[in-house]
Amino acid sequence: MHNRARRTERFFSPDFIIMGRERIFRFKQFAVHHGESAMKVGTDAVSLGAWAPCTGRVLDVGCGCGIIGLMAAQRGAERVAMIDIDAPSVAEATENAANSPWGEKVTVQCLNFLDLENQNFDNILSNPPFFASGILAPDLRRAAARHEGDLTPEAFMRKASEVLSPNGNVSIIIPPDRLDTWSFAAQLAELYPDRICSLLTKVGTSPRRIMVTFTRRQSAPTMEELSINSSQYKTITEEFYL
């Protein structure tokens, strides 16, 4: 078999090892296979996993290959539950968790978030499907991962409020033009923005994504800005990137 390794730009992704059709995404303390997952590893997941609060009992909604949940485990979460509706993604996340240093505190389940019951979490993390309309991706699994379907912002936040501990946090990453929609949906579920971070490709550009942490507290949110080519971004990701 022909083996090939390719170095990629530091602030967009760490090392990839490509062996035939198999893709391995390597961090300092763990690696994930993501060749079978509906959504591949990218800057969005890495940024949220490094930025969001992740103490106590953590839930990764729409986990894909499991990278956000495993980053939370590395950062000190007591327990991590990962769920996804895509069976191949769940199988890959299960293998990745088992091969990580934190397999004993991570569980993975093929489950629709809206069907989750009788559980309680201190932090809910998600890179959610955020397209409400538009052309679907030709890959049906990728389309399901990117388009809301029945997991609308209102449904997501309502369920998040149901399973969130009294002092818990819900952290998501979304396009800037979806912030008002998600904030309104959160308000309907009695959740409110606590931190809002504009994620930039480089200083001086318009935000590429917005990361938001919601809580049950009503107060003026802390406004942040983070550029992925900055020393600040390097600092929050240095425990992960090779």
C-alpha positions in Angstrom: 0.0 0.0 0.0 1.3 3.4 -0.9 1.6 5.6 2.3 1.7 9.4 2.1 1.9 12.0 4.8 1.0 15.7 4.1 1.7 18.7 6.3 -1.0 21.3 6.4 -1.2 24.9 7.6 -1.0 25.0 11.4 -4.0 27.2 12.2 -6.4 25.5 9.9 -5.7 21.9 10.7 -3.1 19.7 12.4 -1.3 16.8 10.7 -3.2 14.5 8.5 -2.0 11.0 7.8 -3.5 9.6 4.6 -3.2 5.9 4.1 -5.1 4.8 1.0 -8.7 6.0 1.7 -8.2 6.2 5.5 -7.9 9.6 7.0 -6.4 10.1 10.4 -6.4 13.5 12.2 -3.6 13.7 14.8 -3.4 15.9 17.9 -0.7 15.7 20.6 -2.6 13.3 22.9 -5.0 11.5 20.6 -5.9 10.9 17.0 -9.3 10.4 15.2 -10.2 8.6 12.1 -12.8 10.6 10.2 -13.0 8.9 6.8 -16.5 7.5 7.5 -18.0 10.4 9.4 -20.7 12.5 7.6 -18.8 15.7 8.5 -15.0 15.7 8.4 -12.8 17.4 11.0 -12.4 21.1 10.4 -11.6 24.5 12.0 -15.2 24.9 13.4 -15.0 21.8 15.6 -11.5 22.4 16.7 -12.2 26.0 17.6 -15.4 25.2 19.6 -13.6 22.3 21.4 -10.8 24.6 22.5 -12.9 27.6 23.4 -16.1 26.3 25.1 -16.5 25.5 28.8 -16.4 21.8 29.3 -16.3 20.9 33.0 -18.4 18.3 34.7 -20.8 16.2 32.7 -20.5 17.1 29.0 -22.7 16.2 26.0 -21.5 16.5 22.4 -24.5 16.8 20.2 -23.9 15.7 16.6 -20.5 14.3 17.5 -19.4 13.1 14.1 -16.1 11.4 14.6 -16.0 12.6 18.2 -13.3 15.3 18.1 -15.2 17.9 20.2 -16.1 15.3 22.9 -12.5 14.0 23.0 -11.2 17.6 23.3 -13.5 18.1 26.2 -12.2 14.8 27.8 -8.7 16.0 27.4 -9.6 19.4 29.0 -10.8 17.7 32.1 -14.5 16.8 31.7 -15.6 14.3 34.3 -17.9 12.4 31.9 -18.5 12.8 28.1 -21.5 11.6 26.3 -21.5 11.8 22.5 -24.5 11.3 20.3 -25.2 11.4 16.6 -28.0 10.2 14.3 -25.5 8.9 11.6 -24.5 5.3 12.4 -21.2 5.3 10.5 -20.2 8.4 12.4 -21.1 6.8 15.7 -19.1 3.7 14.9 -16.1 5.8 14.1 -16.5 8.0 17.2 -16.8 4.8 19.3 -13.5 3.5 17.9 -11.8 6.9 18.3 -13.0 7.1 22.0 -11.8 3.5 22.7 -8.4 4.3 21.3 -8.0 7.6 23.2 -6.6 7.9 26.8 -10.1 8.7 28.1 -12.2 5.8 26.8 -13.4 4.9 30.3 -15.2 8.2 30.7 -16.6 8.5 27.2 -19.9 7.0 25.9 -21.1 7.1 22.3 -24.7 6.5 21.2 -26.6 6.6 17.9 -29.5 8.8 19.1 -31.5 11.8 18.0 -30.9 14.7 20.4 -34.7 15.3 20.6 -35.2 11.7 21.9 -32.7 12.1 24.8 -34.4 11.6 28.2 -33.6 11.2 31.9 -30.1 12.7 31.7 -28.6 15.9 32.9 -25.4 17.7 31.8 -23.3 20.6 32.9 -22.1 21.5 29.5 -23.7 20.9 26.1 -21.4 21.4 23.1 -22.5 21.3 19.4 -21.4 22.2 15.9 -25.1 22.0 14.9 -26.6 21.6 11.4 -27.3 25.3 10.7 -28.7 25.5 7.1 -32.4 26.0 7.1 -32.7 26.2 3.3 -30.7 26.2 0.1 -29.3 23.4 -2.1 -28.7 20.1 -0.3 -25.3 18.6 -0.5 -25.2 15.7 -3.0 -24.0 13.4 -0.3 -27.2 12.6 1.6 -25.4 12.0 4.9 -23.5 15.2 4.6 -26.7 17.0 3.8 -28.3 15.6 6.9 -25.3 16.8 9.0 -25.5 20.3 7.5 -29.3 21.0 7.3 -31.5 21.4 10.3 -34.3 19.0 9.4 -36.3 18.5 12.6 -33.4 19.8 14.7 -34.4 23.5 14.3 -32.8 26.1 16.7 -36.1 26.1 18.6 -36.2 22.4 19.0 -32.5 22.2 19.9 -32.7 24.9 22.6 -35.9 23.5 24.1 -34.3 20.1 24.5 -31.0 21.6 25.7 -32.9 23.4 28.4 -34.6 20.2 29.5 -31.3 18.3 30.0 -29.1 21.1 31.2 -28.1 21.5 34.9 -29.3 24.6 36.7 -25.9 26.3 36.3 -25.0 24.7 33.0 -23.8 26.0 29.6 -24.8 25.4 26.0 -22.1 26.3 23.5 -22.5 26.2 19.7 -20.7 27.5 16.6 -22.8 29.0 13.8 -22.6 31.4 10.9 -22.8 35.1 11.9 -26.2 35.6 10.1 -27.8 32.9 12.2 -27.0 34.5 15.6 -30.3 36.3 16.0 -32.3 33.2 15.1 -30.4 31.0 17.6 -30.5 33.7 20.3 -34.3 34.1 19.9 -34.7 30.3 20.0 -32.6 30.2 23.2 -34.7 33.0 24.8 -37.9 31.0 24.2 -36.2 28.2 26.2 -35.1 30.6 28.9 -31.5 30.5 27.9 -29.5 33.7 27.2 -26.1 34.5 25.6 -23.3 34.7 28.2 -20.3 34.8 25.8 -20.2 35.7 22.1 -17.0 35.2 20.2 -16.5 36.3 16.6 -14.2 33.8 14.9 -12.1 35.4 12.1 -9.9 34.0 9.5 -7.5 36.8 10.1 -7.5 40.1 12.0 -9.5 42.8 10.2 -11.8 40.5 8.3 -15.5 39.9 8.8 -16.3 37.0 11.2 -16.4 33.6 9.6 -18.3 32.0 12.5 -19.8 33.0 15.8 -19.3 30.9 18.9 -21.9 31.4 21.7 -22.3 30.1 25.2 -25.8 30.3 26.6 -26.8 30.0 30.3 -29.9 30.5 32.3 -28.6 33.8 33.6 -29.9 37.1 32.1 -27.0 39.5 31.8 -25.0 41.4 29.2 -22.9 38.9 27.3 -19.1 39.1 27.2 -18.0 40.0 23.6 -14.9 38.4 22.3 -13.0 38.2 19.0 -10.6 35.4 18.0 -8.5 35.2 14.8 -7.3 31.8 13.8 -3.9 33.2 12.8 -3.4 35.0 16.1 -1.2 34.2 19.2 -4.4 33.9 21.2 -5.7 31.2 19.0 -2.4 29.4 19.2 -2.6 29.6 23.0 -6.0 28.0 23.3 -5.1 25.2 20.9 -1.5 24.6 21.9 -2.4 21.6 24.0 -3.8 19.9 20.9 -1.9 20.9 17.7 1.3 19.0 16.9 
